[in-house]
């Protein structure tokens, strides 16, 4: 089926709308026709984001305060969101936690929380949204994963596992949706200077959320499947992926 | 055996002059609700923005810098009146990107657009229209201040008036500004009707300034290297917003970055003398008229990111004073220029302007009626410090004052003479806040 999607998207659903990458993407999508529906946990922060988009010239901004860990509430929340929007041109899944790796090594329930937020809630949202988009015959599901999902490292393998699971899920979902006009985009950012990494010392590999957002939107426009942002993470990760395990396991990574 | 030492990494946060170097922790703020900090810091705190002040007013040795750049959202805009409410970390560049295509412009702009709204208020910055518009603070009718005890104050000229006046020009010491309202001014074109006029001597400069009083923007570049018949030569630049309506396109992004520190010796008397001669000669005729875009008119240096690296790792010192008309501004300016020429420490970009008498609400605001002179020179140890000391003495002798945002060397006795209200101001300082500048200029002696 030929693609019916138009760029820029006008009806935009953003889950985890107060994340730095999501905010940068949304600012770049503001047009007089842009209608946003925002979901995040903090009403105060959502209001700040919504005001910013309206001042910048968005047509309309709606929002729901919700904790996306609560998968029971997803279906009702998504029904409200899609009926407000009328249709979905772009759904961006931007929520996630880095988690505390050291704590997760001591306590399984911490690991479970990381997997719950990064993987299970995304699976729940995407199951609903994929069915919705397939039935409308169009739409882009853009999901923020991470280069950390390409190979587990001791410094963040629980986070990495959640993203690796997400990558496999998205690859299968893409395979399923391919003939229905729905784009499934796996976004793999490297290091991004955001509140999530505020405590990490910055080096040259860190990118701004604005740069990452430009990479994401270029991939949406070109209907790509998987995008590394910035681009240089693709060659870096392709090397990291082929290092033989006997060598890899001895490194401090 | 001698102990091998490696040179420590540069501090994470530098001021634009890159002198002095102080180490501090940085806490990034992303939401207005992030402050006060949940785990209060035991060290003193100071809000910072783009770090474009030159000296140590945005530094705090061993303290905690509250990086407000993440407070970068617009809150409200009235397209009928041009009143913009924005979080304090929004930069003037971001305001221009937003406002110019909608037919609005900054009420006051400094020589760089890479400063935050919070920084513009805290330093009560001025621009080429000071003689008609006053300072930035004159166009900020309202802002919110959060103190380290969690108390929030909405400040205007009548509501929490003392905090309003102390915070405008208050060097970030009175608390964290979370958002502010800025009254923009309408434009119909990006263009500035520009006229450049060559002059020689302070008399001619003052005459040109008086003749241009009705124009919105005036400033002059002055050559601080030449002596003899070329002493105090310069180019007087005046302009007004064009009234010919045209397409209000957004600005392009700067493309050049100075990627590395240049060796300090490149900034010497010969190279700067040559630059000044070329700059003066660039304009061939006595008068030159042009219709120019506002970007090169206001922000010629913004087109090269990190131009401060041209001064090498040691950094640069800025000096800016204002001398009142009385007792003898002319003698004062001449003495300042002669001190610089005699020191052999050339100044690359010296700027001179007549300030007007529009009063700022700011208690500690720098501008005052008279002539202001701003210049920079490389840090060359004692030689540079002797010069700044000398310039401070001349400023004090002629009843002037120096600009904290551009200072790294002002003597405490000079500061306390220039700003006799400093002790009254100190009553409004947040008890958890301080800065390297404040610690220096209020030290005993």
Interface residues (C-beta under 8 A of the other chain):
Chain A: X20 X44 X45 X48 X49 X51 X52 X55 X56 X195 X198
Chain B: X28 X30 X31 X32 X33 X70 X73 X74 X75 X76 X77 X87 X98
